[in-house]
Amino acid sequence: MRTIGIVLAIAGALALIYGGFDYTRDKNVLDLGPLEITTTEHKTFPIPAVVGVVALIAGVVLLVGGNRRSRSQ
């Protein structure tokens, strides 16, 4: 549980800092034998701030809860 908590906390913090990610994709528009025309598409995938906050809080809860549970056993 501790590992999942760390991953969620880091992912939530990154989502809040960056707010999403950009990527590029090459797309063939025309391909006629030796003639080939391609275009590059720039796309953005936004990550809502609410998702980042929820992931961060869930990660912290798993970290704190996991530590309490392991100490009580």
ZIFEN-V315621 format. One record per residue. N is the residue number from 1. RES is the residue in one small letter. OMEGA is omega in whole degrees, 0 to 359 (999 if undefined). Layout:
<<N	RES	OMEGA> <N	RES	OMEGA>>
//
This chain:
<<1	m	181> <2	r	180> <3	t	178> <4	i	178> <5	g	179> <6	i	180> <7	v	179> <8	l	180> <9	a	179> <10	i	180> <11	a	178> <12	g	179> <13	a	178> <14	l	178> <15	a	178> <16	l	182> <17	i	187> <18	y	178> <19	g	180> <20	g	178> <21	f	180> <22	d	174> <23	y	181> <24	t	180> <25	r	175> <26	d	184> <27	k	176> <28	n	178> <29	v	183> <30	l	179> <31	d	180> <32	l	180> <33	g	182> <34	p	181> <35	l	180> <36	e	179> <37	i	178> <38	t	176> <39	t	179> <40	t	179> <41	e	176> <42	h	182> <43	k	178> <44	t	176> <45	f	182> <46	p	174> <47	i	181> <48	p	181> <49	a	180> <50	v	179> <51	v	178> <52	g	180> <53	v	180> <54	v	179> <55	a	180> <56	l	180> <57	i	179> <58	a	178> <59	g	179> <60	v	179> <61	v	178> <62	l	178> <63	l	182> <64	v	180> <65	g	178> <66	g	178> <67	n	180> <68	r	182> <69	r	182> <70	s	179> <71	r	184> <72	s	183> <73	q	999>>
//
